[in-house]
């Protein structure tokens, strides 16, 4: 596999333009990499729609748990909704303050309404990204387009970064929780089929949200570097299927194991994080300015590695993917085997879940190979025998 980009040194590391004293680029024509179409404006809209879909079904599930007097499930479900929302809103507000001080965001007259919506956190960031993209497309003046482009990329990167970390705090644990509850209920919630439908849709929404956040964040990062070719629509679709399938297998293994072994899952995740943290530190990442903050960033990545791999350094990823997915396969196999041997023999989903886990995992790896061999922007990937 060739070089891939998943991480930037900082949130403001977007494409920089060389400007003259009056603020305009010396060249009259737009550089080749400044290509943004109406389809680019549609991607943040998709992200915003998935976010609403995810939040909506999670709230509906929380209401059902409360109405059925399952206050423990209600509390956990609500926690995984509120905490990510509050954290994303707080971070977004802080970045707005820093942007205002550094004057790194251009407040176009037609877009001032977006900045009034700051308190909506992620909503305002996605709206900002959509409207800045539209503004860039309809602008006629080349110098104005060049000035706007940096802020289009910046807004898109920040929105996707917020959603990505929000998914790690909310969608991922929410997905494990709801599958865990479904497994315990076996899986009907009494005779309330609408509750079952809502829970299944909540799981699907969280899985789609987490998978899409990974893909959209990587797309925005590639867009922010002039030496990187942007992802194609086919590449985005295949990468989404790759992430969706692998994460689905991982979450299924964690949730089913937790359904029988309960709090032992915390030991599994804890050991996993320690191993991943040591591995990430050995990569010598350079995301933060000091060592303490860098170790904190490594710890966040280690937690994220419970569910998926995220490239922390800009270099070829072939061997790191092989190491990570081999480790995940062995760990998932252990979890699924322990669950399978302890689960009731007459459990209707015992065989389908066991087989489905492996099908989903290997289909995900197949999509990953297709992405790197056919749809990766560099188109320089080869299989080594």
ABEGO torsion letter per residue (X at the ends): XBBBBABBABAABBBBBBBBAAGBBABABBBAABBBBAAAAAAAAAAAAAAAAAAAAAAAAAAAAAAAGBAAAAAAAAAAAAAAAAAAAAAAAAAAAAAAAAGABBBBAAAAAAAAAAAAEAAAAAAAAAAAAAAAAABABAAAAAAAAAAAAAAAAAAAAAAAAAAAAAAAAAAAAAAAAAAAAOABBEABAAAAAAAAAAAAAAAAAAAAAAAAAAAAAAAABAABBBBBAAAAAAAAAAAAAAAAAAAAAAAAAAAAAEAAAAAAAAAAAAAAAAAAAAAGBBABABAAAAAAAAAAAAAAAAABBBBABBBBAAAAAAAAAAAAAAAAAAAAAAAAAABBAABAAAAAAAAAAAAAAAAAAAAAAAAAAAABAAGABBBBX
